[in-house]
Amino acid sequence: MPYIPPSVVQEVKRMDLLTYLKNYEPYELVHFSGNTYTTRTHDSLKISNGKWMWWSQRTGGRSALDYLIKVRGYSFLEAVELLAERANIQPPLFVSENVPMEKQLLLPKKNQDDQKVIAYLSGRGIDKEIIQFCLESGRVYESAFHHNAVFVGMDEKDNPKYAAIRGTGTSFIGEANGSDKNYSFSIFTEKPNDMMHLFESAIDLLSYATLQKLDGKEWRREHLLSLAGVYQPAKEIEKSKVPAALAKALKMHPEVKTIVFHLDNDRIGRLATKAISTVLPKQYQVKDVPPKQGKDYNDQLCVKLNLAITKREKNTKKSMSGHEKYERWKVKKNMKIARYELKVVHRKELILTMEDDADSEELLKIFLETQLKEEKEQNGLLGIIAEKVSEEDCTEQCESCQKYCPASEECMATDENVRCTECEYLCETCGICELKK
């Protein structure tokens, strides 16, 4: 048996899992949300606050050593030798979970065609040539399953880094998991130009481009940039920050001298224009050109073309799909997924999806009363103890969530194992849903 000095053992025990993966297996590390990470091999393994937990196996730990033993199956000596060897060859750079890491964009799967997105954009007045340009350049496509419109933001090398998702037949609004707001949807000129136009959304940007074309102007002669949604200034305007997308775009195009604001004609849009104009470096000339008609530039375009103005409203249908139910829940507040252990004669597991602890306790109370009655009648059981063993926030990104079933279009948080066992899309060889490949 090889001898390993205690000092070496103590040193390798110091290395946390996030540091290990970042330094030696970066391909295995996936950003989940906020300060939480997961791995490519085990999506139920979550890393957060200096600890890791493998939820599907109910085991966890703090260090990389724990991970190699409990997850990878190494013996204690093998794991220590591996860590010591790697640390000796390449000393680890200890990282903090608060230090931003490169995000991995999880784009929704592409549909076989883009017919619904083309119809959606055409219905909102966007010019056919502009739509075709966006499709061919990869800036816009139609997602499979929900047939949403996906607006892609790219970096300097035309690599996708951001994606805004809009429902073509629903009021769904979201972003792809891992989106980097430094690279929001944009159409920059091929040649240097000293003017940049700023919009709240991709639709407003495309509407402005269409209006330019209708006026007989070249719609690609100046830089066009969207802010990936509503900009929220600080309470004290002077303390606001330049939006990440704008700051990045100005760095990419140092020739820009004039910034033209085309934000919405409402209180939020006017306040955002004022805040950004205030904190922009004085070297830039600022112009405020809000839409002349309607709330935003798509309203103005629709008025010009005599089209109905699109208004997004909450879904009020009595019969809703799982995806629509999810959207309705999200309007109220963020969802949570809580896992309970029920200890009777043996242990049982119960998973509840709820909006807050009050909902969870009410559902649990009803379940326990029913279960208690049944157990008393069958086995003379005198009581049940319920213990919450875990709780996690919903990612709010249905299409890229592992708990979302693309076949039934429903959340599987409560019955994932049961539902997938006999599903026709579950590959018997690799155990992965074929619809998610």
Secondary structure as the mmCIF struct_conf table of DSSP 4:
data_model
#
loop_
_struct_conf.conf_type_id
_struct_conf.id
_struct_conf.beg_label_comp_id
_struct_conf.beg_label_asym_id
_struct_conf.beg_label_seq_id
_struct_conf.end_label_comp_id
_struct_conf.end_label_asym_id
_struct_conf.end_label_seq_id
HELX_RH_AL_P HELX_RH_AL_P1 PRO A 6 LYS A 13
TURN_TY1_P TURN_TY1_P1 ARG A 14 ARG A 14
STRN STRN1 ASP A 16 ASP A 16
HELX_RH_AL_P HELX_RH_AL_P2 LEU A 17 TYR A 24
HELX_RH_3T_P HELX_RH_3T_P1 PRO A 26 GLU A 28
STRN STRN2 LEU A 29 SER A 33
TURN_TY1_P TURN_TY1_P2 GLY A 34 ASN A 35
STRN STRN3 THR A 36 THR A 39
BEND BEND1 ARG A 40 THR A 41
TURN_TY1_P TURN_TY1_P3 ASP A 43 SER A 44
STRN STRN4 LEU A 45 SER A 48
TURN_TY1_P TURN_TY1_P4 ASN A 49 GLY A 50
STRN STRN5 LYS A 51 TRP A 54
TURN_TY1_P TURN_TY1_P5 TRP A 55 ARG A 58
STRN STRN6 THR A 59 GLY A 61
BEND BEND2 ARG A 62 ARG A 62
STRN STRN7 SER A 63 SER A 63
HELX_RH_AL_P HELX_RH_AL_P3 ALA A 64 LYS A 70
TURN_TY1_P TURN_TY1_P6 VAL A 71 VAL A 71
BEND BEND3 ARG A 72 ARG A 72
HELX_RH_AL_P HELX_RH_AL_P4 PHE A 76 ILE A 89
BEND BEND4 GLN A 90 GLN A 90
TURN_TY1_P TURN_TY1_P7 GLU A 97 ASN A 98
BEND BEND5 VAL A 99 VAL A 99
HELX_LH_PP_P HELX_LH_PP_P1 LEU A 107 LYS A 109
STRN STRN8 LYS A 110 LYS A 110
HELX_LH_PP_P HELX_LH_PP_P2 ASN A 111 ASN A 111
BEND BEND6 GLN A 112 GLN A 112
HELX_RH_AL_P HELX_RH_AL_P5 GLN A 115 GLY A 123
TURN_TY1_P TURN_TY1_P8 ARG A 124 GLY A 125
HELX_RH_AL_P HELX_RH_AL_P6 LYS A 128 GLU A 136
TURN_TY1_P TURN_TY1_P9 SER A 137 GLY A 138
BEND BEND7 ARG A 139 ARG A 139
STRN STRN9 VAL A 140 GLU A 142
STRN STRN10 SER A 143 SER A 143
TURN_TY1_P TURN_TY1_P10 ALA A 144 HIS A 146
STRN STRN11 ALA A 149 MET A 154
TURN_TY1_P TURN_TY1_P11 GLU A 156 LYS A 157
BEND BEND8 ASP A 158 ASP A 158
STRN STRN12 PRO A 160 ARG A 166
BEND BEND9 THR A 168 THR A 170
STRN STRN13 ILE A 173 GLU A 175
TURN_TY1_P TURN_TY1_P12 ASN A 177 GLY A 178
HELX_RH_3T_P HELX_RH_3T_P2 LYS A 181 TYR A 183
BEND BEND10 PHE A 185 PHE A 185
STRN STRN14 SER A 186 ILE A 187
BEND BEND11 GLU A 190 LYS A 191
BEND BEND12 ASP A 194 ASP A 194
STRN STRN15 MET A 195 PHE A 199
BEND BEND13 GLU A 200 SER A 201
HELX_RH_AL_P HELX_RH_AL_P7 ALA A 202 LEU A 214
TURN_TY1_P TURN_TY1_P13 ASP A 215 GLY A 216
TURN_TY1_P TURN_TY1_P14 TRP A 219 ARG A 220
BEND BEND14 ARG A 221 GLU A 222
STRN STRN16 HIS A 223 SER A 226
BEND BEND15 ALA A 228 GLY A 229
BEND BEND16 LYS A 235 GLU A 236
HELX_RH_3T_P HELX_RH_3T_P3 ILE A 237 LYS A 239
HELX_RH_AL_P HELX_RH_AL_P8 ALA A 244 MET A 252
TURN_TY1_P TURN_TY1_P15 PRO A 254 GLU A 255
STRN STRN17 THR A 258 PHE A 261
BEND BEND17 ASN A 265 ASP A 266
HELX_RH_AL_P HELX_RH_AL_P9 ARG A 267 VAL A 279
BEND BEND18 LEU A 280 LEU A 280
TURN_TY1_P TURN_TY1_P16 LYS A 282 GLN A 283
BEND BEND19 TYR A 284 TYR A 284
STRN STRN18 GLN A 285 ASP A 288
BEND BEND20 LYS A 292 ASP A 296
HELX_RH_AL_P HELX_RH_AL_P10 TYR A 297 LEU A 305
TURN_TY1_P TURN_TY1_P17 ASN A 306 ASN A 306
HELX_LH_PP_P HELX_LH_PP_P3 ALA A 308 THR A 310
BEND BEND21 LYS A 318 SER A 319
HELX_RH_AL_P HELX_RH_AL_P11 GLY A 322 LYS A 332
BEND BEND22 LYS A 333 LYS A 333
STRN STRN19 LYS A 336 LYS A 343
BEND BEND23 VAL A 344 HIS A 346
STRN STRN20 ARG A 347 MET A 354
BEND BEND24 GLU A 355 ASP A 356
HELX_RH_AL_P HELX_RH_AL_P12 ASP A 357 ASN A 379
STRN STRN21 ILE A 385 ASP A 393
BEND BEND25 GLU A 396 GLU A 396
HELX_RH_3T_P HELX_RH_3T_P4 CYS A 398 SER A 400
TURN_TY1_P TURN_TY1_P18 GLN A 402 LYS A 403
STRN STRN22 TYR A 404 CYS A 405
TURN_TY1_P TURN_TY1_P19 PRO A 406 GLU A 409
STRN STRN23 GLU A 410 CYS A 411
TURN_TY1_P TURN_TY1_P20 ALA A 413 ASP A 415
HELX_RH_AL_P HELX_RH_AL_P13 GLU A 416 THR A 421
TURN_TY1_P TURN_TY1_P21 GLU A 422 GLU A 422
TURN_TY1_P TURN_TY1_P22 GLU A 424 TYR A 425
STRN STRN24 LEU A 426 LEU A 426
TURN_TY1_P TURN_TY1_P23 GLU A 428 CYS A 430
STRN STRN25 CYS A 433 CYS A 433
HELX_RH_3T_P HELX_RH_3T_P5 GLU A 434 LYS A 436
#
